[in-house]
Amino acid sequence: MNGIYKHLFFDMDNTLTASRQRINPELADLLHTLPQTISIISGAKLSRILSQTAGLVANRMAQSGNHTTTSDNTVLWREKLPDRYKKEIYAHIFNLKKHTTHSVPDENDLIDDRGSQITFSMYGHNAPHAEKNAFDPDFSYRKKVLSQAPFNSENIEVNITGSTCFDYTVKGRNKGFNIDRFIKYMNWRHSECLYFGDAIFPGGNDYTVVGIIDTVKVDSYRDTQKILKEKFT
């Protein structure tokens, strides 16, 4: 496997790091030793990617890749979510909340307009880490709520992400789309690229990468580290 792939792409939360936590030093050291290029794509803002992976040399694809910079901080593109689409996003979030059965620590900590996308956390973006991990570890609760309140839009798509969240982006401007255009921009071969993610299932934000490049399903950053040690060192 090591000889096939020259470029490694990683989701961040629950793949490269624990949710909203800094990268484990051992995993960071391992990534530094790999000969492959490293690219991180996340629903998070660029500032959070930088904070959680401080010091890691990597291309950074924030907000599902809609704000992308190279490892030398060159901005390749920075999309903006049109204001005219936000009304239907907020309406759907309100509908989702009607189908929930849980309480949350802080009602004001649920919606984050990040510029290129809006992210709705069903429990709270800044809630205690252990509580977030225990909230919906197998994605089943969010899948159930989304099936009860489906989102039918001509302009926007929603995907399950992280430990508690839904990401709303312009339809088609998802991780798969942005990884594809980044690879083309860099003049890389798709066959030499590999993606690691925890939400590789229909409706998960990592699922949009399937069919673009090869993918590896992981359960946590520990799983990612184990696979990298076994296959790439």
N, CA and C of each residue as an Amber inpcrd file, in Angstrom:
protein
   699
   0.8380000  -1.2160000   0.0000000   0.0000000   0.0000000   0.0000000
   0.8620000   1.2500000   0.0000000   1.9520000   1.2480000   0.7440000
   2.8210000   2.4140000   0.8580000   3.3530000   2.8580000  -0.5000000
   3.6860000   1.8970000  -1.3580000   4.2510000   2.2330000  -2.6540000
   3.2380000   2.7220000  -3.6530000   1.9450000   2.4610000  -3.4100000
   0.9030000   2.8470000  -4.3460000   0.5220000   4.3040000  -4.1840000
   0.3960000   4.7330000  -2.9290000  -0.1660000   6.0510000  -2.6460000
   0.9230000   7.0800000  -2.3390000   0.8240000   8.2200000  -3.0070000
   1.7680000   9.3190000  -2.8000000   1.1470000  10.4810000  -2.0310000
  -0.1930000  10.4770000  -1.9250000  -0.8940000  11.6030000  -1.3220000
  -1.9940000  11.0860000  -0.3950000  -1.9220000  11.4590000   0.8720000
  -2.8820000  10.9990000   1.8710000  -3.7790000  12.1510000   2.3010000
  -5.0830000  11.8990000   2.2820000  -6.0830000  12.8680000   2.7190000
  -6.7350000  12.3610000   4.0010000  -6.9880000  13.2620000   4.9400000
  -7.5810000  12.8780000   6.2110000  -8.7320000  13.8080000   6.5820000
  -9.8450000  13.2170000   7.0250000 -10.8120000  13.9540000   7.8080000
 -10.0920000  14.3320000   9.1100000 -10.6510000  15.2780000   9.8700000
  -9.9620000  15.6780000  11.0920000 -10.5990000  15.0430000  12.3390000
 -11.7500000  15.5620000  12.8010000 -12.3460000  15.0610000  14.0410000
 -12.7260000  13.5880000  13.9200000 -12.2900000  12.8120000  14.9000000
 -12.5470000  11.3660000  14.9830000 -11.8210000  10.5600000  13.9100000
 -10.9010000  11.1980000  13.2080000 -10.0560000  10.5050000  12.2350000
  -8.5840000  10.8260000  12.4850000  -8.2680000  12.1140000  12.5340000
  -6.8940000  12.5430000  12.7990000  -6.7300000  13.0380000  14.2320000
  -7.8390000  13.5000000  14.8050000  -7.8520000  13.9700000  16.1910000
  -9.1400000  13.4990000  16.8510000  -9.1890000  13.5650000  18.1800000
 -10.4700000  13.4480000  18.8590000 -11.2520000  14.7360000  18.5790000
 -12.5560000  14.7050000  18.7850000 -13.4040000  15.8330000  18.4330000
 -12.9410000  17.1210000  19.1130000 -12.5720000  18.1060000  18.2720000
 -12.1530000  19.4260000  18.7430000 -10.9420000  19.4030000  19.6810000
 -10.1270000  18.3660000  19.5760000  -8.9330000  18.2350000  20.4170000
  -7.6710000  18.3400000  19.5630000  -6.5610000  18.6640000  20.2100000
  -5.2880000  18.7300000  19.4910000  -4.8300000  17.3230000  19.1020000
  -4.0880000  17.2590000  18.0270000  -3.6140000  15.9810000  17.5300000
  -2.6890000  15.3210000  18.5520000  -2.7930000  14.0100000  18.6790000
  -1.9310000  13.2510000  19.5660000  -0.4770000  13.3860000  19.0960000
   0.4520000  13.7200000  19.9780000   1.8520000  13.9520000  19.5620000
   2.4620000  12.7620000  18.8320000   2.1260000  11.5440000  19.2640000
   2.6940000  10.3590000  18.6100000   2.2230000  10.2510000  17.1680000
   0.9260000  10.5410000  16.9370000   0.4080000  10.5000000  15.5750000
   1.0170000  11.6240000  14.7410000   1.1710000  12.7980000  15.3240000
   1.7910000  13.9130000  14.6060000   3.2180000  13.5620000  14.1910000
   3.9680000  12.9590000  15.0930000   5.3420000  12.5560000  14.7830000
   5.3580000  11.5260000  13.6610000   4.4140000  10.5910000  13.7070000
   4.3370000   9.5700000  12.6650000   4.0680000  10.2110000  11.3070000
   3.1390000  11.1520000  11.2550000   2.8110000  11.8170000   9.9920000
   4.0120000  12.5800000   9.4500000   4.7810000  13.1740000  10.3360000
   5.9690000  13.9170000   9.9130000   6.9850000  13.0090000   9.2220000
   7.0240000  11.7270000   9.5790000   8.0120000  10.8140000   9.0130000
   7.5910000  10.2220000   7.6670000   6.3140000  10.3480000   7.3210000
   5.8270000   9.7150000   6.0910000   6.2870000  10.4920000   4.8560000
   6.6030000   9.8000000   3.7740000   7.0350000  10.4810000   2.5520000
   5.8670000  11.0570000   1.7570000   4.6440000  10.6270000   2.0500000
   3.4820000  11.1040000   1.3090000   3.1280000  12.5480000   1.6770000
   2.5170000  13.2610000   0.7460000   1.9620000  14.5680000   1.0840000
   0.7360000  14.3500000   1.9700000   0.4900000  15.2820000   2.8710000
  -0.6270000  15.1940000   3.8060000  -1.6040000  16.3380000   3.5270000
  -2.8710000  16.0020000   3.4110000  -3.9250000  17.0040000   3.2310000
  -5.0370000  16.7060000   4.2220000  -5.5220000  17.7550000   4.8860000
  -6.5810000  17.6110000   5.8860000  -7.8180000  18.3260000   5.3760000
  -8.9440000  17.6170000   5.3240000 -10.2020000  18.2250000   4.9020000
 -11.2280000  18.0270000   6.0060000 -11.8500000  19.1280000   6.4050000
 -12.7410000  19.0990000   7.5610000 -13.8630000  20.1170000   7.3850000
 -14.9570000  19.8850000   8.0870000 -16.0170000  20.8820000   8.1140000
 -15.6540000  22.0800000   8.9570000 -14.5820000  21.9850000   9.7260000
 -14.1680000  23.0630000  10.6260000 -13.6160000  24.2550000   9.8520000
 -13.5590000  25.3990000  10.5460000 -12.8920000  26.5690000   9.9890000
 -11.3900000  26.3220000   9.9090000 -10.7370000  27.1210000   9.0700000
  -9.2870000  27.0020000   8.9140000  -8.5800000  27.2250000  10.2490000
  -9.0370000  28.1730000  11.0390000  -8.3840000  28.4630000  12.3130000
  -8.4090000  27.2620000  13.2450000  -9.4880000  26.4860000  13.2010000
  -9.5620000  25.3050000  14.0640000  -8.6440000  24.1910000  13.5530000
  -8.5740000  24.0170000  12.2530000  -7.6380000  23.0250000  11.7030000
  -6.2140000  23.3730000  12.1320000  -5.8520000  24.6390000  12.0380000
  -4.5170000  25.0660000  12.4350000  -4.2880000  24.8190000  13.9170000
  -5.2940000  25.0870000  14.7340000  -5.1660000  24.9040000  16.1750000
  -5.0240000  23.4340000  16.5510000  -5.8420000  22.5880000  15.9340000
  -5.8370000  21.1710000  16.3110000  -4.6400000  20.4120000  15.7540000
  -4.0450000  20.9110000  14.6770000  -2.9250000  20.1960000  14.0450000
  -1.6790000  21.0790000  14.0050000  -1.4900000  21.8890000  15.0270000
  -0.4050000  22.8660000  15.0660000   0.9390000  22.2320000  14.7330000
   1.6380000  22.8400000  13.7900000   2.9710000  22.3710000  13.4370000
   3.0100000  21.3020000  12.3670000   1.8580000  20.7200000  12.0300000
   1.8240000  19.6620000  11.0250000   1.8640000  20.2890000   9.6340000
   2.8210000  19.8690000   8.8220000   2.9300000  20.3690000   7.4480000
   1.8750000  19.6700000   6.6070000   0.8880000  20.4390000   6.1420000
  -0.2310000  19.8290000   5.4260000  -0.9650000  20.8720000   4.6110000
  -1.5820000  20.4070000   3.5310000  -2.5630000  21.2220000   2.8360000
  -3.8280000  21.2170000   3.6920000  -4.4990000  22.3520000   3.7900000
  -5.6530000  22.4580000   4.6920000  -6.8960000  22.8380000   3.8950000
  -7.8940000  21.9870000   3.9920000  -9.1330000  22.1590000   3.2390000
 -10.2720000  22.3250000   4.2430000 -10.5230000  23.5710000   4.6160000
 -11.5130000  23.8720000   5.6500000 -12.9160000  23.9290000   5.0610000
 -13.9190000  23.8180000   5.9520000 -15.3210000  23.9260000   5.5600000
 -15.6390000  23.0140000   4.3650000 -15.3000000  21.7370000   4.5540000
 -15.5160000  20.6970000   3.5380000 -14.7280000  20.9670000   2.2640000
 -13.6500000  21.7370000   2.3790000 -12.7950000  22.0260000   1.2410000
 -13.1480000  23.3050000   0.5150000 -14.1740000  24.0200000   0.9820000
 -14.5820000  25.2510000   0.3160000 -13.6880000  26.4420000   0.6640000
 -12.7910000  26.2420000   1.6150000 -11.7370000  27.2210000   1.9170000
 -10.4300000  26.4280000   1.9790000  -9.6650000  26.4760000   0.9210000
  -8.4950000  25.6060000   0.7850000  -7.2110000  26.4050000   0.6620000
  -6.2110000  26.0060000   1.4650000  -4.8740000  26.5870000   1.3820000
  -3.8570000  25.4600000   1.2500000  -2.7450000  25.7620000   0.6230000
  -1.6690000  24.7860000   0.5150000  -0.8280000  24.8080000   1.7840000
   0.1140000  23.9040000   1.8590000   0.9590000  23.8000000   3.0560000
   1.8140000  25.0410000   3.2840000   2.0280000  25.8420000   2.2320000
   2.7900000  27.0860000   2.3950000   1.8650000  28.2930000   2.5610000
   0.5790000  28.0150000   2.8890000  -0.4260000  29.0420000   3.2090000
  -0.9340000  29.8290000   2.0010000  -0.7040000  29.3350000   0.7960000
  -1.2930000  29.9460000  -0.3880000  -2.7820000  29.6200000  -0.4350000
  -3.6240000  30.6320000  -0.5400000  -5.0690000  30.4170000  -0.6220000
  -5.4300000  30.0600000  -2.0600000  -6.0200000  28.8860000  -2.2560000
  -6.4280000  28.4630000  -3.5900000  -7.8430000  28.9320000  -3.9090000
  -8.7330000  28.8410000  -2.9510000 -10.0890000  29.3500000  -3.1180000
 -10.7570000  29.4670000  -1.7520000 -11.7570000  30.3510000  -1.7010000
 -12.5390000  30.5470000  -0.4880000 -13.9650000  30.9050000  -0.8900000
 -14.8110000  29.8810000  -0.9000000 -16.1960000  30.0660000  -1.3230000
 -17.0110000  30.7140000  -0.1940000 -18.1610000  31.2920000  -0.5680000
 -19.0540000  31.8860000   0.4190000 -20.4620000  31.3290000   0.2180000
 -21.0880000  30.9230000   1.3130000 -22.4550000  30.4250000   1.2600000
 -23.4010000  31.6040000   1.0110000 -24.1410000  31.6040000  -0.0850000
 -25.0300000  32.7390000  -0.3770000 -26.0770000  32.9420000   0.7180000
 -26.2940000  34.1910000   1.1000000 -27.2630000  34.5040000   2.1480000
 -28.6600000  34.0130000   1.7960000 -29.0010000  33.9750000   0.5040000
 -30.3570000  33.6000000   0.1040000 -30.6880000  32.1470000   0.4390000
 -29.6590000  31.3360000   0.7070000 -29.8980000  29.9320000   1.0240000
 -30.0420000  29.6820000   2.5250000 -29.6850000  30.6580000   3.3220000
 -29.6330000  30.4120000   4.7640000 -31.0030000  30.2110000   5.3890000
 -32.0320000  30.8590000   4.8380000 -33.3760000  30.7420000   5.3990000
 -33.8530000  29.2960000   5.3940000 -33.6260000  28.5700000   4.2870000
 -34.0870000  27.1810000   4.2330000 -33.2360000  26.2760000   5.1260000
 -31.9640000  26.6320000   5.3450000 -31.1370000  25.8620000   6.2730000
 -31.6730000  25.9990000   7.6930000 -31.9290000  27.2320000   8.1140000
 -32.4350000  27.4520000   9.4720000 -33.8070000  26.8130000   9.6500000
 -34.6200000  26.8130000   8.6030000 -35.9330000  26.1720000   8.6830000
 -35.7830000  24.6660000   8.8980000 -34.8020000  24.0650000   8.2250000
 -34.6020000  22.6300000   8.3940000 -34.0420000  22.3050000   9.7690000
 -33.1440000  23.1430000  10.2640000 -32.6230000  22.9350000  11.6140000
 -33.7660000  22.9710000  12.6290000 -34.6790000  23.9230000  12.4750000
 -35.8440000  24.0160000  13.3600000 -36.6760000  22.7410000  13.2730000
 -36.8190000  22.2080000  12.0630000 -37.5830000  20.9670000  11.8730000
 -36.8720000  19.7820000  12.5180000 -35.5500000  19.7130000  12.3790000
 -34.7860000  18.6420000  13.0210000 -34.9870000  18.6620000  14.5370000
 -34.9310000  19.8510000  15.1050000 -35.0290000  19.9790000  16.5570000
 -36.3780000  19.4930000  17.0710000 -37.4140000  19.6030000  16.2540000
 -38.7430000  19.1250000  16.6650000 -38.7820000  17.6080000  16.8230000
 -37.8320000  16.9170000  16.1930000 -37.8120000  15.4550000  16.2320000
 -36.7920000  14.9090000  17.2290000 -36.1590000  15.7870000  17.9940000
 -35.1840000  15.3230000  18.9730000 -35.8450000  15.0580000  20.3290000
 -35.1930000  14.2330000  21.1230000 -35.7590000  13.8390000  22.4270000
 -34.8010000  14.1210000  23.5690000 -33.7150000  14.8400000  23.3120000
 -32.6800000  15.0410000  24.3130000 -32.6170000  16.5160000  24.7260000
 -31.9870000  16.7770000  25.8470000 -31.7130000  18.1360000  26.2860000
 -30.2690000  18.4800000  25.9280000 -29.9500000  19.7830000  25.8840000
 -28.6050000  20.2220000  25.5080000 -28.0590000  21.1520000  26.5840000
 -26.7390000  21.2190000  26.7330000 -26.1480000  22.0870000  27.7590000
 -26.3880000  23.5700000  27.5050000 -26.3850000  23.9770000  26.2010000
 -26.4800000  25.4000000  25.8830000 -27.1470000  25.5740000  24.5220000
 -28.3620000  26.1030000  24.5130000 -29.1030000  26.3080000  23.2690000
 -28.4000000  27.2720000  22.3180000 -27.5400000  28.1170000  22.8490000
 -26.8440000  29.1030000  22.0140000 -25.5540000  28.5570000  21.4010000
 -25.2930000  27.2820000  21.6140000 -24.0490000  26.6770000  21.1550000
 -24.3000000  25.6370000  20.0560000 -25.4200000  25.7410000  19.3640000
 -25.8050000  24.6850000  18.4260000 -25.5310000  25.0190000  16.9640000
 -25.6210000  26.2830000  16.5850000 -25.5060000  26.6770000  15.1800000
 -24.2530000  27.5110000  14.9720000 -23.4670000  27.1490000  13.9540000
 -22.2250000  27.8540000  13.6520000 -22.1890000  28.1760000  12.1610000
 -22.3410000  29.4540000  11.8270000 -22.2160000  29.9130000  10.4470000
 -20.7350000  30.1610000  10.1810000 -20.1250000  29.2950000   9.3880000
 -18.6790000  29.3400000   9.1920000 -18.2530000  30.0790000   7.9280000
 -19.2290000  30.5620000   7.1700000 -18.8990000  31.3070000   5.9640000
 -19.2010000  30.5230000   4.7120000 -18.5310000  29.3860000   4.5480000
 -18.7770000  28.5220000   3.3970000 -19.8600000  27.4960000   3.6910000
 -20.1770000  27.2960000   4.9680000 -21.1980000  26.3270000   5.3460000
 -21.7650000  26.7100000   6.7030000 -22.8990000  26.0990000   7.0220000
 -23.4850000  26.2130000   8.3470000 -23.4760000  24.8320000   8.9760000
 -23.0200000  24.7520000  10.2140000 -22.9510000  23.4790000  10.9240000
 -23.8640000  23.5240000  12.1400000 -24.7280000  22.5330000  12.2360000
 -25.6570000  22.4020000  13.3560000 -25.2220000  21.2280000  14.2240000
 -24.8970000  21.5140000  15.4750000 -24.5880000  20.4620000  16.4370000
 -25.8390000  20.1410000  17.2300000 -26.2000000  18.8960000  17.2860000
 -27.4040000  18.5060000  18.0120000 -27.2100000  18.5500000  19.5180000
 -25.9650000  18.6550000  19.9680000 -25.7030000  18.6620000  21.4060000
 -24.9450000  19.8970000  21.8690000 -24.0980000  20.4440000  21.0140000
 -23.3320000  21.6250000  21.3800000 -21.9080000  21.5380000  20.8850000
 -21.4650000  22.5400000  20.1610000 -20.1090000  22.5360000  19.6080000
 -19.0500000  22.4960000  20.7000000 -19.3160000  23.1910000  21.7910000
 -18.3200000  23.3090000  22.8580000 -18.7100000  22.5430000  24.1110000
 -19.5900000  21.5720000  23.9640000 -19.9710000  20.7250000  25.0970000
 -18.7750000  19.8830000  25.5280000 -18.7940000  19.3600000  26.7440000
 -17.6820000  18.5150000  27.2100000 -17.3950000  17.3670000  26.2410000
 -16.1060000  17.1390000  26.0310000 -15.6600000  16.1550000  25.0400000
 -16.2570000  14.7680000  25.2910000 -16.2430000  14.2990000  26.5230000
 -16.7570000  12.9540000  26.8320000 -18.2470000  12.8520000  26.5370000
 -18.9860000  13.9110000  26.8300000 -20.4250000  13.9060000  26.5740000
 -20.7100000  13.8730000  25.0730000 -19.9320000  14.6080000  24.3060000
 -20.1080000  14.6020000  22.8560000 -19.8060000  13.2230000  22.2690000
 -18.7540000  12.5920000  22.7590000 -18.4010000  11.2600000  22.2510000
 -19.4760000  10.2330000  22.5370000 -20.1560000  10.3980000  23.6700000
 -21.1820000   9.4340000  24.0640000 -22.5390000   9.7350000  23.4450000
 -22.6760000  10.8980000  22.8240000 -23.9830000  11.3470000  22.3480000
 -24.5470000  10.4610000  21.2470000 -23.7650000  10.2090000  20.2030000
 -24.2510000   9.4310000  19.0500000 -23.0700000   8.7380000  18.3790000
 -22.4010000   7.8370000  19.0900000 -21.1350000   7.2810000  18.5850000
 -21.2590000   6.4810000  17.2940000 -22.4430000   5.9040000  17.0450000
 -22.6110000   5.1070000  15.8220000 -23.4610000   5.8240000  14.7710000
 -23.7120000   7.1030000  14.9570000 -24.4590000   7.9460000  14.0170000
 -25.9460000   7.5960000  13.9110000 -26.4090000   6.6040000  14.6560000
 -27.7730000   6.0990000  14.4700000 -28.8400000   7.1180000  14.8440000
 -28.5990000   7.8880000  15.9030000 -29.5870000   8.8830000  16.3390000
 -29.7620000   9.9610000  15.2760000 -28.6490000  10.4610000  14.7380000
 -28.7460000  11.4850000  13.7100000 -29.3540000  10.9420000  12.4260000
 -29.0500000   9.7090000  12.0800000 -29.6810000   9.1060000  10.9070000
 -31.1970000   9.0220000  11.0980000 -31.6240000   8.6350000  12.3000000
 -33.0470000   8.5120000  12.5930000 -33.7450000   9.8600000  12.5050000
 -33.1570000  10.8740000  13.1370000 -33.7650000  12.2050000  13.1230000
 -33.8300000  12.7530000  11.7000000 -32.7740000  12.5330000  10.9150000
 -32.7680000  13.0260000   9.5410000 -33.8000000  12.2960000   8.6870000
 -34.0180000  11.0240000   8.9580000 -35.0480000  10.2880000   8.2070000
 -36.4430000  10.7890000   8.5540000 -36.6190000  11.2720000   9.7780000
 -37.9110000  11.8160000  10.1990000 -38.1310000  13.2330000   9.6770000
 -37.0390000  13.9250000   9.4050000 -37.1300000  15.2930000   8.8940000
 -36.1790000  15.4410000   7.7110000 -36.4870000  14.7930000   6.5920000
 -35.5860000  14.8500000   5.4350000 -35.4650000  16.2770000   4.8900000
 -34.3300000  16.5200000   4.2680000 -34.0560000  17.8530000   3.7240000
 -34.1080000  17.7670000   2.2080000 -35.1140000  18.3620000   1.6140000
 -35.2730000  18.3660000   0.1670000 -35.0560000  19.7870000  -0.3470000
 -33.9070000  20.0020000  -0.9340000 -33.5410000  21.3360000  -1.3890000
 -32.8820000  21.2500000  -2.7560000 -33.1550000  22.2310000  -3.5890000
 -32.5060000  22.3000000  -4.8930000 -31.1240000  22.9350000  -4.7980000
 -30.8620000  23.5910000  -3.6680000 -29.6490000  24.4030000  -3.5740000
 -28.6280000  23.9170000  -2.5590000 -29.0880000  23.2400000  -1.4900000
 -28.2470000  22.9060000  -0.3550000 -28.3030000  21.4070000  -0.0840000
 -27.1830000  20.8410000   0.3850000 -27.1800000  19.4570000   0.8460000
 -26.7360000  19.4160000   2.2950000 -27.1600000  18.3770000   3.0040000
 -26.7910000  18.2110000   4.4020000 -26.1480000  16.8440000   4.5760000
 -25.0740000  16.7980000   5.3680000 -24.3820000  15.5480000   5.6430000
 -24.0810000  15.4320000   7.1260000 -24.1070000  14.1990000   7.6210000
 -23.7730000  13.9210000   9.0200000 -22.2630000  13.9710000   9.1710000
 -21.8050000  14.5900000  10.2670000 -20.3620000  14.7530000  10.4420000
 -20.0010000  14.8440000  11.9160000 -18.7330000  14.5540000  12.2210000
 -18.2490000  14.6870000  13.5920000 -18.9920000  13.7990000  14.5670000
 -19.0310000  14.2260000  15.8230000 -19.6750000  13.4270000  16.8670000
 -21.1090000  13.8350000  17.1290000 -21.4940000  15.0580000  16.6940000
 -22.8490000  15.5430000  16.9980000 -23.4800000  16.3500000  15.8750000
 -22.8270000  16.4900000  14.7350000 -23.1740000  17.5720000  13.8020000
 -23.8200000  17.1510000  12.4820000 -24.4180000  18.1740000  11.8520000
 -24.8370000  18.1630000  10.4540000 -24.1660000  19.3460000   9.7620000
 -23.5960000  19.1230000   8.5770000 -23.0060000  20.1940000   7.7810000
 -23.9230000  20.5320000   6.6110000 -24.2000000  21.8140000   6.4240000
 -24.9820000  22.3020000   5.2890000 -24.0530000  23.0550000   4.3410000
 -23.9770000  22.6050000   3.0930000 -23.1430000  23.2430000   2.0810000
 -23.9520000  23.4110000   0.8020000 -23.4710000  24.2730000  -0.0810000
 -24.0780000  24.3860000  -1.4040000 -24.0460000  23.0170000  -2.0710000
 -25.1490000  22.6420000  -2.6680000 -25.2540000  21.2960000  -3.2490000
 -24.1100000  21.0380000  -4.2210000 -23.4630000  19.9020000  -4.0090000
 -22.3460000  19.5120000  -4.8590000 -21.0010000  20.0160000  -4.3850000
 -20.9840000  20.9990000  -3.4670000 -19.7190000  21.5520000  -2.9900000
 -19.3020000  20.8450000  -1.7010000 -19.1890000  19.5480000  -1.8000000
 -18.8910000  18.7140000  -0.6380000 -17.4260000  18.2820000  -0.6610000
 -17.0700000  17.3970000   0.2640000 -15.6830000  16.9490000   0.3480000
 -15.2200000  16.2780000  -0.9440000 -16.0640000  15.4350000  -1.4950000
 -15.6760000  14.7340000  -2.7190000 -15.3750000  15.6870000  -3.8580000
 -16.2530000  16.6650000  -4.0440000 -16.0600000  17.6600000  -5.1050000
 -14.7560000  18.4190000  -4.9160000 -14.5080000  18.8540000  -3.6880000
 -13.3340000  19.6910000  -3.4440000 -12.0330000  18.9020000  -3.4680000
 -12.0630000  17.6530000  -3.0380000 -10.8700000  16.8150000  -3.1790000
 -10.5680000  16.5910000  -4.6540000 -11.5930000  16.3510000  -5.4430000
 -11.4100000  16.1340000  -6.8810000 -10.7790000  17.3580000  -7.5350000
 -11.2930000  18.5490000  -7.2240000 -10.7350000  19.7260000  -7.8890000
  -9.3460000  20.0790000  -7.3450000  -9.0840000  19.7410000  -6.0800000
  -7.7500000  19.9750000  -5.5330000  -6.7290000  19.0650000  -6.2160000
  -7.0680000  17.7950000  -6.3850000  -6.1630000  16.8580000  -7.0660000
  -5.8760000  17.3340000  -8.4900000  -6.9100000  17.8020000  -9.1760000
  -6.7200000  18.2960000 -10.5470000  -5.8590000  19.5600000 -10.5490000
  -6.0890000  20.4280000  -9.5780000  -5.2960000  21.6510000  -9.4800000
  -3.8190000  21.3120000  -9.2620000  -3.5500000  20.3110000  -8.4130000
  -2.1720000  19.9240000  -8.1020000  -1.5520000  19.0440000  -9.1790000
  -2.3690000  18.6440000 -10.1540000  -1.9090000  17.7750000 -11.2410000
  -1.4170000  16.4300000 -10.7190000  -2.1270000  15.9160000  -9.7010000
  -1.8420000  14.6030000  -9.1670000  -2.6970000  13.5520000  -9.8720000
  -2.3470000  12.3090000  -9.6830000  -3.1620000  11.2040000 -10.1820000
  -4.1170000  10.7460000  -9.0870000  -5.3770000  10.5850000  -9.4290000
  -6.3620000  10.1330000  -8.4520000  -5.9910000   8.7660000  -7.8840000
  -5.3970000   7.9310000  -8.7220000  -5.0570000   6.5700000  -8.2960000
  -3.9500000   6.5470000  -7.2510000  -3.2470000   7.6640000  -7.0820000
  -2.1620000   7.7430000  -6.1130000  -2.5800000   8.4510000  -4.8240000
  -3.9000000   8.6490000  -4.6570000  -4.4330000   9.3560000  -3.4890000
  -5.3050000   8.4240000  -2.6490000  -5.2440000   8.5910000  -1.3260000
  -6.0030000   7.7550000  -0.3930000  -6.6100000   8.6320000   0.6860000
  -7.8710000   8.3310000   1.0460000  -8.6070000   9.1390000   2.0220000
  -8.9700000   8.3160000   3.2470000  -8.7710000   8.9150000   4.4270000
  -9.1640000   8.3130000   5.7020000 -10.3150000   9.1230000   6.2920000
 -11.3860000   8.4270000   6.7060000 -12.5090000   9.1320000   7.3150000
 -13.3520000   8.2080000   8.1710000 -14.0950000   8.8040000   9.1020000
 -14.9260000   7.9990000  10.0040000 -16.3740000   7.9480000   9.5670000
 -16.8010000   8.8350000   8.6610000 -18.2170000   8.9010000   8.2720000
 -18.3890000   8.4740000   6.8170000 -17.8210000   7.3210000   6.4950000
 -17.9410000   6.7880000   5.1380000 -19.1530000   5.8550000   5.0940000
 -20.3150000   6.4480000   5.0110000 -21.5920000   5.7230000   4.8850000
 -22.5710000   6.6740000   4.2110000 -23.6100000   6.1590000   3.5540000
 -24.5720000   7.0580000   2.9070000 -25.1210000   8.0970000   3.8850000
 -24.9830000   9.3580000   3.5210000 -25.4060000  10.4420000   4.3910000
 -24.2830000  11.0220000   5.2190000 -23.1480000  10.3100000   5.3180000
 -21.9890000  10.8270000   6.0380000 -21.1830000  11.7570000   5.1460000
 -20.5500000  12.7610000   5.7280000 -19.8520000  13.7380000   4.8860000
 -18.6210000  13.1540000   4.2090000 -18.0670000  12.0640000   4.7320000
 -16.9230000  11.4210000   4.0820000 -17.3430000  10.5350000   2.9110000
 -18.6200000  10.1830000   2.8620000 -19.1030000   9.2770000   1.8120000
 -18.9920000   9.9140000   0.4280000 -18.9950000  11.2490000   0.3720000
 -18.9070000  11.9270000  -0.9230000 -17.5510000  11.7150000  -1.5940000
 -16.5750000  11.2110000  -0.8340000 -15.2460000  10.9510000  -1.4050000
 -15.2140000   9.6090000  -2.1320000 -16.1440000   8.7130000  -1.7740000
 -16.1900000   7.3900000  -2.4060000 -16.4000000   7.5550000  -3.9160000
 -15.5460000   6.8930000  -4.6870000 -15.6290000   6.9980000  -6.1350000
 -14.7180000   8.0780000  -6.7000000 -14.2630000   8.9840000  -5.8410000
 -13.3030000  10.0090000  -6.2750000 -11.8840000   9.4640000  -6.1330000
 -11.5700000   8.9800000  -4.9240000 -10.2970000   8.3020000  -4.6680000
 -10.5710000   7.1260000  -3.7400000  -9.5890000   6.2870000  -3.5350000
  -9.7320000   5.1620000  -2.6020000  -9.9320000   5.6910000  -1.1880000
 -10.6840000   4.9430000  -0.3910000 -11.0070000   5.3780000   0.9660000
 -10.7150000   4.2750000   1.9780000 -10.4780000   4.7020000   3.2270000
 -10.2840000   3.7970000   4.3570000 -11.2020000   4.2570000   5.4820000
 -12.0690000   3.3760000   5.9450000 -12.9740000   3.6930000   7.0460000
 -12.2510000   3.4500000   8.3620000 -12.2690000   4.4760000   9.2390000
 -11.6530000   4.3540000  10.5600000 -12.6840000   4.7270000  11.6190000
 -12.3970000   4.3520000  12.8650000 -13.3150000   4.6310000  13.9680000
 -12.8120000   5.7420000  14.8840000 -11.5180000   6.0540000  14.8140000
 -10.9410000   7.0580000  15.7010000  -9.5300000   7.3720000  15.2180000
  -8.9100000   8.3620000  15.8410000  -7.5230000   8.6800000  15.4790000
  -6.5930000   7.5290000  15.8400000  -6.9500000   6.7610000  16.8530000
  -6.1260000   5.5980000  17.2160000  -6.1550000   4.5550000  16.1060000
  -7.3000000   4.3830000  15.5010000  -7.4470000   3.4530000  14.3830000
  -6.6020000   3.9430000  13.1990000  -6.6590000   5.2310000  12.9250000
  -5.8500000   5.8160000  11.8520000  -4.3620000   5.5750000  12.0960000
  -3.9320000   5.8210000  13.3170000  -2.5220000   5.6340000  13.6650000
  -2.1030000   4.1780000  13.4880000  -2.9570000   3.2600000  13.8980000
  -2.6550000   1.8320000  13.7760000  -2.4890000   1.4310000  12.3110000
  -3.3900000   1.9070000  11.4620000  -3.3220000   1.5600000  10.0420000
  -2.0810000   2.1610000   9.3950000  -1.7690000   3.4060000   9.7360000
  -0.5680000   4.0380000   9.1670000   0.6920000   3.2820000   9.5660000
   0.7620000   2.8480000  10.8190000   1.9330000   2.0880000  11.2720000
   2.0560000   0.7620000  10.5300000   0.9190000   0.1060000  10.3520000
   0.9360000  -1.2210000   9.7290000   1.1950000  -1.1560000   8.2300000
   0.6720000  -0.1440000   7.5650000   0.6920000  -0.1150000   6.1010000
   1.6990000   0.8570000   5.4900000   2.1520000   1.8390000   6.2740000
   2.9610000   2.8900000   5.6690000   4.3310000   3.0740000   6.3080000
   4.6760000   2.2650000   7.3100000   6.0040000   2.3690000   7.8990000
   6.6910000   1.0190000   7.8220000
